[in-house]
Structures are given as C-alpha cells and as structure tokens.
C-alpha cells in the first residue's frame, strides 16, 4: 500500500469518526461548560484525536467513547488551570507585606487593593509575576516554563510589574468603579 493511500485511508477514517461524533460531543461539552466555548473545546479534542489517531480503538463505539474521554480530560485540565489561576490571585492578595505599625483597616485595604489590581492584570502578566514571586523561579527557569528566551521573560516580568504598579497607583476607591479587565486593555501596558 502506498503512502498516499494510507494517508487517504487515515483521513477517511478520521472524517467518519468526526461526522459520527461531532454533534453528540458538542452537546456533551455544552452541558458541562460555557456554551460559547463548546466549539473550541470540541475542536481542540479533535486536534488531539488527529495527533493520536494511531491509538483510536478499532470498534466504532469504543472509538466514540475514547473521543469523549479525551474531551472530558481537556475540560478537566482547563478547569484545574482556572482554579490554579484563581488560587494564585488569592495567594497574591494574602501575601501582602505585614506592616506592624499599620492599622488593621489599612492592611485590609491594601490587600483588597492588591487583589483588585491583580484581577486587572492580563493572564500573561499574572503568569510572569506568579512564576517569579510564588514559584521563585529565576528568569532562565521561568523562560523554559513559558517556552521563551530569558531576555523575553525579563521583559515580560518588567512589564507585568509596571502594570501592577500602575493599577495599584490608579485604582478607584470603590469596587463598582473598576472596569472589567480586557485582554486589549492589559496588552497595551
């Protein structure tokens, strides 16, 4: 069998699995996550299926179950990532310096301000600060985690620190005055 005919057979088998599973998989995801994100999750699942197509079970029912398992694992990984991101924000707010001469009200206020400023940061800035501050990684190690050069990480960390200082310096006094963080706003800093 030629290489081209094997590729065509693989593509046909994938197409068949896709067509038989897509609608049910989309409903599965919509019931478990934000409906607006469901198509992206399903697309990511089928990308994993394509990459691991040699592992697809031969039986059609088992193959569909395998695809559902991959999709479930993707959703669980995304959920764990979101929980870690939220926990990191809480840890940042809790790690404000302890000023023994400062009143309790001022300490609470500064922690709230830090937490609000953290929430306004882009995910990229939160990640850079988190790796440097909480994970205590040096630039070369943090850069490896992110898949970038140490110079790029140092630049990203500098921008993240600057953005955090800017948000802390210009934070409104009332929570209702804070605009929602948007990637466009945060990426301009």
N, CA and C atoms as a LAMMPS dump frame, in Angstrom:
ITEM: TIMESTEP
0
ITEM: NUMBER OF ATOMS
567
ITEM: BOX BOUNDS ff ff ff
-5.0000000000000000e+02 5.0000000000000000e+02
-5.0000000000000000e+02 5.0000000000000000e+02
-5.0000000000000000e+02 5.0000000000000000e+02
ITEM: ATOMS id mol type element x y z
1 1 1 N 0.85 -1.177 0
2 1 2 C 0 0 0
3 1 3 C 0.896 1.242 0
4 2 1 N 0.598 2.18 -0.849
5 2 2 C 1.428 3.38 -0.952
6 2 3 C 1.158 4.329 0.214
7 3 1 N 2.084 5.223 0.404
8 3 2 C 1.98 6.218 1.471
9 3 3 C 0.734 7.085 1.285
10 4 1 N 0.444 7.471 0.032
11 4 2 C -0.713 8.32 -0.234
12 4 3 C -2.025 7.604 0.051
13 5 1 N -2.112 6.348 -0.259
14 5 2 C -3.364 5.63 0.004
15 5 3 C -3.561 5.433 1.504
16 6 1 N -2.477 5.237 2.259
17 6 2 C -2.596 5.131 3.729
18 6 3 C -3.062 6.461 4.312
19 7 1 N -2.548 7.549 3.792
20 7 2 C -2.958 8.875 4.271
21 7 3 C -4.431 9.12 3.949
22 8 1 N -4.855 8.696 2.769
23 8 2 C -6.261 8.869 2.392
24 8 3 C -7.15 8.004 3.271
25 9 1 N -6.712 6.779 3.568
26 9 2 C -7.482 5.906 4.461
27 9 3 C -7.586 6.516 5.857
28 10 1 N -6.488 7.068 6.331
29 10 2 C -6.488 7.701 7.662
30 10 3 C -7.439 8.895 7.673
31 11 1 N -7.372 9.712 6.647
32 11 2 C -8.24 10.889 6.563
33 11 3 C -9.705 10.47 6.491
34 12 1 N -10.004 9.43 5.732
35 12 2 C -11.39 8.947 5.642
36 12 3 C -11.869 8.41 6.983
37 13 1 N -11.016 7.658 7.672
38 13 2 C -11.393 7.11 8.979
39 13 3 C -11.612 8.235 9.988
40 14 1 N -10.753 9.249 9.952
41 14 2 C -10.918 10.391 10.846
42 14 3 C -12.216 11.126 10.535
43 15 1 N -12.464 11.361 9.25
44 15 2 C -13.678 12.062 8.835
45 15 3 C -14.915 11.301 9.303
46 16 1 N -14.897 10.004 9.182
47 16 2 C -16.026 9.183 9.619
48 16 3 C -16.252 9.309 11.122
49 17 1 N -15.163 9.238 11.894
50 17 2 C -15.264 9.385 13.348
51 17 3 C -15.761 10.783 13.718
52 18 1 N -15.25 11.777 13.022
53 18 2 C -15.658 13.16 13.266
54 18 3 C -17.151 13.331 13.011
55 19 1 N -17.595 12.872 11.872
56 19 2 C -19.009 13.047 11.497
57 19 3 C -19.946 12.285 12.422
58 20 1 N -19.518 11.126 12.9
59 20 2 C -20.388 10.341 13.769
60 20 3 C -20.379 10.84 15.218
61 21 1 N -19.386 11.621 15.591
62 21 2 C -19.236 12.025 16.994
63 21 3 C -19.483 13.498 17.258
64 22 1 N -19.307 14.346 16.259
65 22 2 C -19.274 15.79 16.492
66 22 3 C -20.52 16.32 17.205
67 23 1 N -21.693 16.044 16.685
68 23 2 C -22.926 16.619 17.252
69 23 3 C -23.124 16.193 18.706
70 24 1 N -22.917 14.903 18.986
71 24 2 C -23.082 14.417 20.363
72 24 3 C -22.003 14.981 21.28
73 25 1 N -20.799 15.09 20.759
74 25 2 C -19.698 15.633 21.558
75 25 3 C -19.946 17.106 21.878
76 26 1 N -20.466 17.851 20.93
77 26 2 C -20.772 19.261 21.158
78 26 3 C -21.822 19.407 22.256
79 27 1 N -22.853 18.599 22.219
80 27 2 C -23.874 18.636 23.28
81 27 3 C -23.277 18.263 24.629
82 28 1 N -22.409 17.271 24.641
83 28 2 C -21.721 16.827 25.857
84 28 3 C -20.964 18 26.49
85 29 1 N -20.234 18.727 25.673
86 29 2 C -19.426 19.85 26.166
87 29 3 C -20.318 21.011 26.587
88 30 1 N -21.357 21.308 25.818
89 30 2 C -22.247 22.421 26.148
90 30 3 C -22.924 22.223 27.496
91 31 1 N -23.184 20.982 27.87
92 31 2 C -23.805 20.72 29.171
93 31 3 C -22.821 20.888 30.321
94 32 1 N -21.53 20.886 30.038
95 32 2 C -20.53 20.895 31.096
96 32 3 C -19.679 22.157 31.17
97 33 1 N -19.832 23.033 30.21
98 33 2 C -19.007 24.241 30.194
99 33 3 C -19.812 25.376 29.576
100 34 1 N -19.184 26.515 29.446
101 34 2 C -19.822 27.665 28.816
102 34 3 C -20.185 27.303 27.375
103 35 1 N -21.442 27.455 26.989
104 35 2 C -21.834 27.116 25.611
105 35 3 C -21.016 27.86 24.551
106 36 1 N -20.6 29.071 24.858
107 36 2 C -19.811 29.848 23.892
108 36 3 C -18.442 29.222 23.641
109 37 1 N -17.923 28.466 24.593
110 37 2 C -16.603 27.842 24.461
111 37 3 C -16.677 26.422 23.925
112 38 1 N -17.864 25.876 23.786
113 38 2 C -18.022 24.453 23.46
114 38 3 C -17.373 24.081 22.13
115 39 1 N -17.569 24.88 21.105
116 39 2 C -16.994 24.546 19.801
117 39 3 C -15.474 24.541 19.846
118 40 1 N -14.887 25.457 20.619
119 40 2 C -13.431 25.48 20.75
120 40 3 C -12.92 24.222 21.454
121 41 1 N -13.632 23.789 22.476
122 41 2 C -13.233 22.577 23.208
123 41 3 C -13.313 21.364 22.29
124 42 1 N -14.38 21.255 21.517
125 42 2 C -14.55 20.127 20.602
126 42 3 C -13.463 20.157 19.526
127 43 1 N -13.161 21.337 19.013
128 43 2 C -12.101 21.46 18.009
129 43 3 C -10.764 21.01 18.582
130 44 1 N -10.475 21.423 19.806
131 44 2 C -9.229 21.01 20.451
132 44 3 C -9.206 19.505 20.662
133 45 1 N -10.344 18.945 21.027
134 45 2 C -10.425 17.489 21.225
135 45 3 C -10.116 16.753 19.924
136 46 1 N -10.677 17.207 18.825
137 46 2 C -10.421 16.536 17.555
138 46 3 C -8.995 16.748 17.072
139 47 1 N -8.375 17.829 17.473
140 47 2 C -6.959 18.011 17.166
141 47 3 C -6.132 16.943 17.891
142 48 1 N -6.458 16.695 19.154
143 48 2 C -5.774 15.641 19.909
144 48 3 C -6.046 14.278 19.265
145 49 1 N -7.286 14.051 18.869
146 49 2 C -7.632 12.784 18.216
147 49 3 C -6.803 12.607 16.947
148 50 1 N -6.672 13.651 16.15
149 50 2 C -5.889 13.556 14.914
150 50 3 C -4.428 13.228 15.228
151 51 1 N -3.881 13.879 16.226
152 51 2 C -2.473 13.642 16.587
153 51 3 C -2.256 12.226 17.121
154 52 1 N -3.25 11.702 17.8
155 52 2 C -3.122 10.373 18.416
156 52 3 C -3.967 9.332 17.674
157 53 1 N -4.198 9.546 16.401
158 53 2 C -5.124 8.704 15.657
159 53 3 C -4.696 7.241 15.618
160 54 1 N -3.428 6.983 15.746
161 54 2 C -2.967 5.586 15.747
162 54 3 C -3.466 4.828 16.983
163 55 1 N -3.918 5.553 18.015
164 55 2 C -4.397 4.93 19.25
165 55 3 C -5.913 4.725 19.273
166 56 1 N -6.616 5.155 18.234
167 56 2 C -8.074 5.044 18.206
168 56 3 C -8.469 3.566 18.216
169 57 1 N -9.372 3.183 19.108
170 57 2 C -9.85 1.794 19.107
171 57 3 C -10.533 1.448 17.776
172 58 1 N -10.446 0.204 17.39
173 58 2 C -10.997 -0.231 16.108
174 58 3 C -12.529 -0.226 16.116
175 59 1 N -13.128 -0.61 17.218
176 59 2 C -14.585 -0.644 17.322
177 59 3 C -15.128 0.788 17.359
178 60 1 N -16.187 1.043 16.569
179 60 2 C -16.738 2.396 16.466
180 60 3 C -17.243 2.928 17.808
181 61 1 N -17.942 2.099 18.567
182 61 2 C -18.447 2.538 19.873
183 61 3 C -17.307 2.862 20.837
184 62 1 N -16.283 2.03 20.828
185 62 2 C -15.124 2.293 21.69
186 62 3 C -14.371 3.543 21.229
187 63 1 N -14.333 3.769 19.925
188 63 2 C -13.667 4.961 19.392
189 63 3 C -14.408 6.22 19.838
190 64 1 N -15.754 6.189 19.775
191 64 2 C -16.533 7.343 20.242
192 64 3 C -16.291 7.581 21.733
193 65 1 N -16.278 6.537 22.527
194 65 2 C -16.031 6.672 23.962
195 65 3 C -14.639 7.241 24.211
196 66 1 N -13.678 6.828 23.412
197 66 2 C -12.304 7.328 23.535
198 66 3 C -12.265 8.835 23.274
199 67 1 N -12.988 9.28 22.246
200 67 2 C -13.052 10.714 21.923
201 67 3 C -13.715 11.483 23.066
202 68 1 N -14.776 10.931 23.635
203 68 2 C -15.441 11.577 24.771
204 68 3 C -14.484 11.66 25.964
205 69 1 N -13.683 10.631 26.177
206 69 2 C -12.7 10.645 27.269
207 69 3 C -11.654 11.728 27.078
208 70 1 N -11.174 11.867 25.856
209 70 2 C -10.2 12.925 25.558
210 70 3 C -10.809 14.29 25.841
211 71 1 N -12.04 14.474 25.41
212 71 2 C -12.726 15.76 25.599
213 71 3 C -12.924 16.046 27.085
214 72 1 N -13.335 15.037 27.829
215 72 2 C -13.522 15.211 29.272
216 72 3 C -12.21 15.609 29.933
217 73 1 N -11.113 14.968 29.556
218 73 2 C -9.806 15.303 30.131
219 73 3 C -9.394 16.727 29.793
220 74 1 N -9.688 17.179 28.572
221 74 2 C -9.384 18.57 28.201
222 74 3 C -10.16 19.55 29.08
223 75 1 N -11.442 19.246 29.316
224 75 2 C -12.255 20.139 30.15
225 75 3 C -11.752 20.135 31.591
226 76 1 N -11.364 18.962 32.107
227 76 2 C -10.838 18.89 33.475
228 76 3 C -9.525 19.658 33.588
229 77 1 N -8.661 19.545 32.586
230 77 2 C -7.395 20.289 32.607
231 77 3 C -7.647 21.793 32.584
232 78 1 N -8.605 22.231 31.777
233 78 2 C -8.936 23.657 31.729
234 78 3 C -9.491 24.127 33.065
235 79 1 N -10.316 23.307 33.687
236 79 2 C -10.893 23.657 34.989
237 79 3 C -9.8 23.747 36.059
238 80 1 N -8.877 22.793 36.042
239 80 2 C -7.772 22.844 37.012
240 80 3 C -6.91 24.078 36.788
241 81 1 N -6.667 24.421 35.527
242 81 2 C -5.891 25.618 35.222
243 81 3 C -6.557 26.878 35.74
244 82 1 N -7.865 26.969 35.565
245 82 2 C -8.609 28.128 36.065
246 82 3 C -8.571 28.188 37.583
247 83 1 N -8.676 27.038 38.234
248 83 2 C -8.614 27.008 39.696
249 83 3 C -7.233 27.434 40.186
250 84 1 N -6.182 26.995 39.486
251 84 2 C -4.823 27.409 39.866
252 84 3 C -4.658 28.914 39.694
253 85 1 N -5.199 29.456 38.596
254 85 2 C -5.085 30.892 38.347
255 85 3 C -5.801 31.686 39.431
256 86 1 N -6.986 31.239 39.82
257 86 2 C -7.725 31.93 40.875
258 86 3 C -7.004 31.792 42.215
259 87 1 N -6.459 30.616 42.493
260 87 2 C -5.731 30.411 43.748
261 87 3 C -4.491 31.296 43.8
262 88 1 N -3.845 31.472 42.663
263 88 2 C -2.675 32.336 42.612
264 88 3 C -3.063 33.776 42.925
265 89 1 N -4.2 34.216 42.412
266 89 2 C -4.678 35.56 42.72
267 89 3 C -4.957 35.727 44.196
268 90 1 N -5.539 34.72 44.823
269 90 2 C -5.813 34.769 46.257
270 90 3 C -4.504 34.786 47.034
271 91 1 N -3.556 33.929 46.631
272 91 2 C -2.262 33.901 47.33
273 91 3 C -1.552 35.241 47.217
274 92 1 N -1.666 35.891 46.076
275 92 2 C -1.046 37.203 45.917
276 92 3 C -1.661 38.19 46.887
277 93 1 N -2.973 38.184 46.985
278 93 2 C -3.648 39.105 47.902
279 93 3 C -3.28 38.806 49.352
280 94 1 N -3.08 37.535 49.684
281 94 2 C -2.75 37.162 51.06
282 94 3 C -1.287 37.411 51.403
283 95 1 N -0.445 37.591 50.403
284 95 2 C 0.978 37.725 50.676
285 95 3 C 1.437 39.174 50.8
286 96 1 N 0.528 40.087 50.979
287 96 2 C 0.899 41.489 51.16
288 96 3 C 1.801 41.604 52.39
289 97 1 N 2.767 42.501 52.358
290 97 2 C 3.683 42.63 53.487
291 97 3 C 2.961 42.922 54.8
292 98 1 N 3.537 42.45 55.89
293 98 2 C 2.949 42.665 57.216
294 98 3 C 3.572 43.925 57.821
295 99 1 N 2.777 44.952 57.904
296 99 2 C 3.247 46.202 58.481
297 99 3 C 2.744 46.269 59.914
298 100 1 N 3.648 46.091 60.867
299 100 2 C 3.225 46.059 62.268
300 100 3 C 2.754 47.423 62.752
301 101 1 N 3.219 48.496 62.145
302 101 2 C 2.812 49.828 62.588
303 101 3 C 1.553 50.311 61.862
304 102 1 N 1.058 49.544 60.918
305 102 2 C -0.106 49.933 60.139
306 102 3 C -1.365 49.389 60.797
307 103 1 N -2.433 50.162 60.721
308 103 2 C -3.69 49.725 61.319
309 103 3 C -4.269 48.543 60.553
310 104 1 N -5.133 47.813 61.243
311 104 2 C -5.772 46.65 60.633
312 104 3 C -6.581 47.068 59.401
313 105 1 N -7.271 48.172 59.478
314 105 2 C -8.082 48.652 58.35
315 105 3 C -7.2 48.958 57.138
316 106 1 N -6.027 49.557 57.37
317 106 2 C -5.123 49.848 56.262
318 106 3 C -4.578 48.568 55.637
319 107 1 N -4.282 47.562 56.48
320 107 2 C -3.802 46.286 55.95
321 107 3 C -4.864 45.62 55.09
322 108 1 N -6.079 45.611 55.574
323 108 2 C -7.177 45.015 54.807
324 108 3 C -7.357 45.76 53.498
325 109 1 N -7.311 47.069 53.562
326 109 2 C -7.477 47.886 52.367
327 109 3 C -6.366 47.609 51.348
328 110 1 N -5.125 47.493 51.819
329 110 2 C -4.022 47.244 50.89
330 110 3 C -4.129 45.86 50.262
331 111 1 N -4.594 44.871 51.02
332 111 2 C -4.778 43.53 50.456
333 111 3 C -5.897 43.524 49.427
334 112 1 N -6.945 44.246 49.709
335 112 2 C -8.055 44.336 48.752
336 112 3 C -7.573 45.037 47.486
337 113 1 N -6.825 46.136 47.659
338 113 2 C -6.299 46.856 46.504
339 113 3 C -5.388 45.959 45.671
340 114 1 N -4.528 45.188 46.319
341 114 2 C -3.624 44.296 45.612
342 114 3 C -4.414 43.22 44.872
343 115 1 N -5.417 42.674 45.519
344 115 2 C -6.25 41.664 44.869
345 115 3 C -6.987 42.227 43.665
346 116 1 N -7.504 43.44 43.785
347 116 2 C -8.205 44.069 42.665
348 116 3 C -7.238 44.392 41.533
349 117 1 N -6.055 44.88 41.867
350 117 2 C -5.062 45.185 40.839
351 117 3 C -4.637 43.902 40.118
352 118 1 N -4.472 42.825 40.89
353 118 2 C -4.103 41.537 40.294
354 118 3 C -5.173 41.093 39.292
355 119 1 N -6.431 41.261 39.64
356 119 2 C -7.523 40.842 38.763
357 119 3 C -7.543 41.648 37.463
358 120 1 N -7.014 42.85 37.481
359 120 2 C -6.977 43.683 36.288
360 120 3 C -5.827 43.332 35.354
361 121 1 N -4.836 42.605 35.86
362 121 2 C -3.692 42.227 35.035
363 121 3 C -4.102 41.202 33.988
364 122 1 N -3.412 41.214 32.873
365 122 2 C -3.647 40.179 31.859
366 122 3 C -3.114 38.848 32.386
367 123 1 N -3.574 37.759 31.797
368 123 2 C -3.098 36.438 32.212
369 123 3 C -1.597 36.307 31.996
370 124 1 N -1.091 36.928 30.942
371 124 2 C 0.349 36.878 30.653
372 124 3 C 1.128 37.529 31.792
373 125 1 N 0.646 38.681 32.251
374 125 2 C 1.326 39.366 33.356
375 125 3 C 1.187 38.587 34.652
376 126 1 N 0.015 38.031 34.918
377 126 2 C -0.18 37.23 36.13
378 126 3 C 0.763 36.03 36.125
379 127 1 N 0.894 35.396 34.978
380 127 2 C 1.752 34.216 34.873
381 127 3 C 3.214 34.578 35.13
382 128 1 N 3.682 35.676 34.547
383 128 2 C 5.074 36.09 34.742
384 128 3 C 5.343 36.422 36.204
385 129 1 N 4.457 37.195 36.822
386 129 2 C 4.631 37.531 38.234
387 129 3 C 4.539 36.287 39.113
388 130 1 N 3.614 35.401 38.803
389 130 2 C 3.45 34.185 39.593
390 130 3 C 4.684 33.31 39.554
391 131 1 N 5.282 33.143 38.385
392 131 2 C 6.49 32.322 38.282
393 131 3 C 7.654 32.944 39.052
394 132 1 N 7.763 34.258 38.98
395 132 2 C 8.873 34.933 39.652
396 132 3 C 8.675 35.022 41.161
397 133 1 N 7.449 35.362 41.596
398 133 2 C 7.196 35.633 43.008
399 133 3 C 6.834 34.37 43.786
400 134 1 N 5.85 33.63 43.304
401 134 2 C 5.351 32.49 44.069
402 134 3 C 6.174 31.231 43.852
403 135 1 N 6.595 31.006 42.614
404 135 2 C 7.362 29.805 42.328
405 135 3 C 8.857 30.055 42.528
406 136 1 N 9.226 31.321 42.709
407 136 2 C 10.609 31.72 42.967
408 136 3 C 11.564 31.192 41.9
409 137 1 N 11.135 31.286 40.655
410 137 2 C 11.97 30.823 39.557
411 137 3 C 12.797 31.979 39.012
412 138 1 N 14.041 31.703 38.734
413 138 2 C 14.913 32.684 38.085
414 138 3 C 14.478 32.805 36.625
415 139 1 N 14.902 33.86 35.971
416 139 2 C 14.485 34.12 34.591
417 139 3 C 14.748 32.945 33.649
418 140 1 N 15.92 32.293 33.711
419 140 2 C 16.135 31.175 32.776
420 140 3 C 15.139 30.018 32.981
421 141 1 N 14.832 29.709 34.243
422 141 2 C 13.895 28.612 34.516
423 141 3 C 12.468 29.015 34.149
424 142 1 N 12.061 30.215 34.49
425 142 2 C 10.721 30.687 34.154
426 142 3 C 10.558 30.762 32.636
427 143 1 N 11.616 31.18 31.948
428 143 2 C 11.564 31.253 30.487
429 143 3 C 11.36 29.864 29.887
430 144 1 N 11.996 28.855 30.463
431 144 2 C 11.799 27.48 29.969
432 144 3 C 10.359 27.031 30.176
433 145 1 N 9.772 27.389 31.315
434 145 2 C 8.386 27.025 31.575
435 145 3 C 7.479 27.614 30.501
436 146 1 N 7.742 28.855 30.112
437 146 2 C 6.894 29.551 29.148
438 146 3 C 7.299 29.303 27.692
439 147 1 N 8.462 28.692 27.494
440 147 2 C 8.915 28.441 26.131
441 147 3 C 9.411 29.685 25.422
442 148 1 N 9.998 30.611 26.195
443 148 2 C 10.536 31.838 25.615
444 148 3 C 11.975 32.003 26.09
445 149 1 N 12.663 33.002 25.571
446 149 2 C 14.048 33.244 25.989
447 149 3 C 14.069 33.951 27.347
448 150 1 N 15.172 33.815 28.091
449 150 2 C 15.272 34.535 29.365
450 150 3 C 15.138 36.047 29.207
451 151 1 N 15.644 36.595 28.121
452 151 2 C 15.521 38.035 27.88
453 151 3 C 14.049 38.404 27.697
454 152 1 N 13.332 37.593 26.946
455 152 2 C 11.9 37.853 26.734
456 152 3 C 11.142 37.745 28.052
457 153 1 N 11.537 36.784 28.892
458 153 2 C 10.853 36.663 30.186
459 153 3 C 11.128 37.885 31.056
460 154 1 N 12.386 38.343 31.101
461 154 2 C 12.701 39.525 31.912
462 154 3 C 11.905 40.739 31.442
463 155 1 N 11.769 40.879 30.143
464 155 2 C 10.98 41.98 29.589
465 155 3 C 9.516 41.839 29.994
466 156 1 N 8.991 40.626 29.893
467 156 2 C 7.601 40.367 30.274
468 156 3 C 7.388 40.647 31.761
469 157 1 N 8.342 40.244 32.593
470 157 2 C 8.234 40.468 34.035
471 157 3 C 8.293 41.961 34.358
472 158 1 N 9.166 42.683 33.686
473 158 2 C 9.249 44.129 33.886
474 158 3 C 7.928 44.802 33.523
475 159 1 N 7.348 44.399 32.415
476 159 2 C 6.064 44.972 32.004
477 159 3 C 4.952 44.6 32.983
478 160 1 N 5.001 43.389 33.492
479 160 2 C 3.982 42.951 34.454
480 160 3 C 4.091 43.751 35.746
481 161 1 N 5.308 43.964 36.221
482 161 2 C 5.499 44.759 37.442
483 161 3 C 5.028 46.194 37.229
484 162 1 N 5.352 46.737 36.068
485 162 2 C 4.93 48.106 35.757
486 162 3 C 3.402 48.194 35.712
487 163 1 N 2.76 47.221 35.102
488 163 2 C 1.295 47.217 35.011
489 163 3 C 0.676 47.101 36.401
490 164 1 N 1.237 46.249 37.251
491 164 2 C 0.712 46.094 38.609
492 164 3 C 0.845 47.399 39.386
493 165 1 N 2.014 48.046 39.287
494 165 2 C 2.203 49.337 39.964
495 165 3 C 1.219 50.382 39.44
496 166 1 N 1.025 50.404 38.148
497 166 2 C 0.092 51.352 37.542
498 166 3 C -1.319 51.125 38.069
499 167 1 N -1.754 49.867 38.117
500 167 2 C -3.087 49.566 38.628
501 167 3 C -3.201 49.92 40.109
502 168 1 N -2.157 49.667 40.888
503 168 2 C -2.203 49.996 42.312
504 168 3 C -2.251 51.513 42.528
505 169 1 N -1.518 52.249 41.706
506 169 2 C -1.489 53.704 41.851
507 169 3 C -2.77 54.381 41.378
508 170 1 N -3.477 53.769 40.45
509 170 2 C -4.652 54.4 39.849
510 170 3 C -5.936 53.635 40.112
511 171 1 N -5.945 52.851 41.159
512 171 2 C -7.122 52.049 41.472
513 171 3 C -8.22 52.918 42.059
514 172 1 N -9.444 52.813 41.551
515 172 2 C -10.555 53.564 42.151
516 172 3 C -10.81 53.096 43.582
517 173 1 N -11.433 53.925 44.374
518 173 2 C -11.676 53.597 45.776
519 173 3 C -12.834 52.652 45.974
520 174 1 N -13.72 52.544 45.012
521 174 2 C -14.887 51.681 45.158
522 174 3 C -14.826 50.571 44.127
523 175 1 N -15.193 49.345 44.543
524 175 2 C -15.142 48.193 43.655
525 175 3 C -16.021 48.392 42.424
526 176 1 N -17.123 49.1 42.556
527 176 2 C -18.023 49.292 41.422
528 176 3 C -17.414 50.203 40.358
529 177 1 N -16.348 50.936 40.709
530 177 2 C -15.705 51.834 39.758
531 177 3 C -14.677 51.134 38.886
532 178 1 N -14.367 49.878 39.197
533 178 2 C -13.319 49.161 38.47
534 178 3 C -13.887 48.608 37.175
535 179 1 N -13.262 48.941 36.052
536 179 2 C -13.733 48.361 34.787
537 179 3 C -13.289 46.897 34.696
538 180 1 N -14.011 46.133 33.934
539 180 2 C -13.649 44.723 33.762
540 180 3 C -12.333 44.653 33.003
541 181 1 N -11.465 43.71 33.385
542 181 2 C -10.186 43.536 32.708
543 181 3 C -10.433 42.948 31.332
544 182 1 N -9.806 43.534 30.342
545 182 2 C -9.919 43.018 28.991
546 182 3 C -8.531 42.765 28.469
547 183 1 N -8.35 41.741 27.618
548 183 2 C -7.025 41.478 27.072
549 183 3 C -6.489 42.665 26.298
550 184 1 N -7.381 43.412 25.599
551 184 2 C -6.91 44.553 24.817
552 184 3 C -6.317 45.623 25.729
553 185 1 N -6.989 45.895 26.847
554 185 2 C -6.504 46.92 27.773
555 185 3 C -5.195 46.486 28.416
556 186 1 N -5.157 45.249 28.874
557 186 2 C -3.975 44.772 29.589
558 186 3 C -2.788 44.625 28.66
559 187 1 N -3.001 44.326 27.388
560 187 2 C -1.878 44.1 26.498
561 187 3 C -1.229 45.409 26.06
562 188 1 N -1.886 46.527 26.282
563 188 2 C -1.305 47.801 25.898
564 188 3 C -0.296 48.302 26.917
565 189 1 N -0.24 47.647 28.063
566 189 2 C 0.684 48.098 29.1
567 189 3 C 2.039 47.506 28.93
